[in-house]
Amino acid sequence: MKTVIYLDVLLLVNFLVAYLLLRAVGFLCGAPPGFWRTCAGAVMAALSSLILLAPPLPAALSLLYQAASAAAVCRTACPFRGWRGFARQTVWYFLLNLGLAGAVLLALSRGLPLGAQTNNFAVYWAVSPSLLVGCAVLVYLTLRLVLLVFGGPKETECWQLRLSLDGADGPPLAALLDTGFLLRDPLSGQAPVLASYTSLRGALPEAVAAFLAGFFAGACPEPPPGTPVRLIPCKTAGGMRTLPAVGGFSARLSGPGKVRQADRVLVVFTDQTLADGSVQALFGAEFYHTARPVQRRFAQAGRERSAVE
């Protein structure tokens, strides 16, 4: 029996399905893409579904094609913020696609009359336009209901952090207020700041920079004299790790309409990428609340007075 496949239905169905899957991937990874980028990724996914019309390929080659197309779709739809984030987005999109295809194949194996065709891990379901629009509206209303009940994801709260040690001011760092940041000095109980070593090494005092460079090179350097240094165990994505912490910093946080300042800050340094490379420092809610607020108008008046003098 000859199978008739309507290209307009094939492309439209895959476009809508890919759009919804990309939105789901964005929520799962905490970085939903914009509308137009999501549409561009959905167009790429719809075009990749044309593999359904190709001759049957070996299972391994079909699986490789689906993985490569998932990477291309995610690269098109999602802004690139590091290889780690890109890999996570691709894996989620790939798994969601496999799960959806597996659900259809399971229904076919049970003899349900879906009218679906499969080839090269691609699935074609000949549905009527009214059913397609109705399903899309139903999914949209379901998502709106979930957001209404549980609330939408909170926007990322980014700050500008400037650290200074012994009179040496570091460059402004993009810092993220992470509510799940639980790192703490086990000796003093102080809530530290986690900062990127590569972003600050050029602005640190020579002795501190030499100590950190030796530590991250795998050596056992002597601590810099006169500077409080300790090693703090830290749980990272790669497992438990000991990171160097340097005390005595002054910190200034600048956000939208808010400025906070703290003294005697403990800074934990890492040579790993933070938040997929989008920020150079992390701090928790406890550190934020211990930093004292600074009135912006007084600070501005002080700068103007200094300029006049």
N, C-alpha and C positions, 0 to 999 in steps of 0.2 A: 504494500500500500504506500503510495507516494504521500509524503508529508509536505504540506504547504505552510511556509513561514512568512508572515507579513513583517517586512523590515520596519515599518513605522511603529507597529506594536512592539517589536523586539527592542528597538532603540528607546521608545518612550518608557516602557516598563523598566528597563535597566537604568534609565536616567533617574526616574523617581526613586527606585530602590537604592541606587547609589547615593542619591542626595540624602535620604534618611539615614543610611549607614554612616555617611561622613559626618552628619550631625551627631550621631551616637558616638562615633570615635572622638569627636571634639569634646564631648562631655566626659567621656571616660578618661581622656588624657588631660582634662582641665584647660584646654586651649581650643575652644570652638572656632573654626575658620569663619570668615565673613561670607556674606550671601553670594557675592559674585565669584569668589574663589571656590566656594562649594559647588556652584553651578558648573564652573570650568572642570572641576574634578569629576562631576557627574557625567559631563559630556565625554570626558576621556574614558570613563567606565563603560558608558553606553557603546562607544566605538570598540572597546576591547571585547565586548560580548559577541562581536562578529566572528569570533573563533568557533562559534556554534556552527557556522556554515562551512568550515574547513573539513577536510577528510579526517576521520578518527586518528588521533595521535596516541602514542604510548602514554600510559598513565603518568610516568615520571615526567615526561616532557609537557604534558598538559598541566600538571601541578606546578612545574617551573614557570610556565607561561602565566598561570594565575598569580603566582607570587610576584613575578616581574610587573605584571599589570597593576597589582595592588600597590607596589612601590611607586609606579608612575602616577597613579591616581592620587595617592597621598602627597607626593611631591608637588603635584599641580594644585591641590586643594589647600594644603596646610603651609603656612609660612615656615621656612627652614630655621630652626633654633638649635641646631646641633644634631649630630648623628644619633645620639641616644634617643632624643625625642622623636626623630624621624623613624627610627626602627620600632619604637613602641607604637606609633600611629599605624605603621604598615602592618605590624603583627596583629593589632586589634582589627583592622579592616579586613585582613586576610581571614582571620578566624570567624568574624561575623559573616563573611561571604560563604565560607565553608559550612557554617552552621545553618545558614538559610538554605543552601543547596542540599545539605543533608536532610533537612526537614522535608523538602519536596521529594527527594528520592525515597525517604521512608514512607511518605504517603503513597507514592507510586508502587512501592513494594507491597503495600497493604491492599492494592487494587482500587484505590479511590479514583473516581473519574475526574482527574484534573485536566486532562488534555494537554499534558506537558511533554516536551521533548528534551532530551539531554544528549550532550556530546561534548567531549573534551572538558569536563567539569563545568560546562555552561548549561543553563537551564532556560528553556523557552516555555512560557505559559500563555496560551492564546486566550486572553480575557477580553471582555467587551469594554468599550470606553467608559460606560456608566459604572461598571464594577471597579475599574481602575481609579476613576475619580472618587468614587465612594470610599474605597480603601484608603486613598491618600488623605481624604478629609477625616476619616475615622482615626488614622494615626496621628494627624495634627491635633485633633480634639483630645485624644488620649494624652499626648505630651503636654498640652496646655493644662489639663486637669492635674497631672502629676506636679507640674510647676506650681499650680495654684495651691495644692495641698502641702507640698514639702518645701516650696520656695525655690527660686532659681539659684544657680551657683553664684557665690560672692565674687565680685570683681577683685582682681589681684591688686593689692595695695602696695605700690612701689614708692620708695623714698630715695632721696639722695643722701648718702652717708659720706662724711669727710672725717677721717681719722688723723690724729697728729700725735707724735711721740717725740719728746725732748725738743720741742720747738719746730720739728720738721712736719709740715703739713703734707698729707697725701693727696692724691687726685680724688675728685668726686667719684663715688662708686654708686652704681645702681643697686639698691638694697631692697630686699623683699621681706615684708612682715609675714612670717610664717607662723600660723596659729598652732601648727604641729611641731614646732621647733622646741625640743625638750633638752637640748644639750646644756649641761651644768658642770661647774667645777666641783668635783667631789670633795675637795678640801674646804673651801670657803663657802660653797653653796651659791656662788655668784653666777648670775645668768650672763654668759659671754656673747660675743658677736663672732660669727663664722665668716671669714673673709678669704678672698682668693689671693694666694701668695703671688702669683704672676702679675696681678694688677697693682700690687703695692711694693714689690721688691725694689723698685727704683727710687721710692720715696722714704725708705726706712733708713735709720742710722746704720753706719757701716758695720758695726759689731753685730747688730741684730740681723741684718741682711746676710752676713756671713754665716751666722748660726743656722738660719733657716735654710740657706742654700746647701750647707753641709748635711742637715737633717734629711732634706728631701732627696739628696744624692745617695742616701744610704749610709752615711758616716755617723759617727758619734761625736759631734763637735762639743766644745766647751761652751757653756752658757755665757752670754755677754755679761761682763761685770757691771753691777749696779742696776741691772734690769731684771725684774721678777719674771722668771720663765718656769713653766712646768709642762708636763705631758699629760694629756687628758684622753681617756679612752672614748671613742666615738663610734657609733653604729652607723655605717654607710651602706649604700646599695651593694657594695662588694663584701660586706661583712664588718666585723669589728676591726677597728684600726686606732692606733695611738697618734694623736696630732699635737703639734707644739702650740702652746699658748703663751702669749706675751702680755704682761700687765702694764699698767701705767698710761694707757692711751687716753686721749680726750676724744670724744665723739660728738658730732653735730648732725642731727637728722633734720632734713628739710623735706616737707611734703606740701600738698596743696593747702595753703593757708595755715600751716602749722610748722613750728620749729621746736625741736627739743635738743637738749644738750646734757651730756653726762661726762663725769670725770672718773679717773681710776678704772677705766674700762678694760676688761680682759678680752683679748682678741685671739681667737683660735684660727690658725692658718691651715689651709688645705691647698694642695696642688691639683685637685680634681675640679671638674667643671660643675658649677652650681646652677641648678634650675635650667638645664639644657643650654647653658651659656648665655641666657638672657640677663642675668644679674651677676654681680661680683661679690655680694655679701648677703647673709641671712641673719635675721635676729627674731626673737620671739616676743610674745606679748608681755612677758615679765620684764624684759629689758626695756621695752617701750614705756612701760608704766614707771619704771625707776628713773628714767631720764626726765629731767625737769623741763617744763615748758618755758619757752622764751618768747616774750612779746615782740612781734616783728616790728611794730612801730618804734619801740625803744631801740632796737638794733639798728633800724634805718636811721634814726636820729643820731645815734652814736657814730655811724659811718659818715654822715653829713658833717658832724662837728669835727671829726678827725680830718676830713677833706679841707675844711675851712682853715683849721690850724696849720 
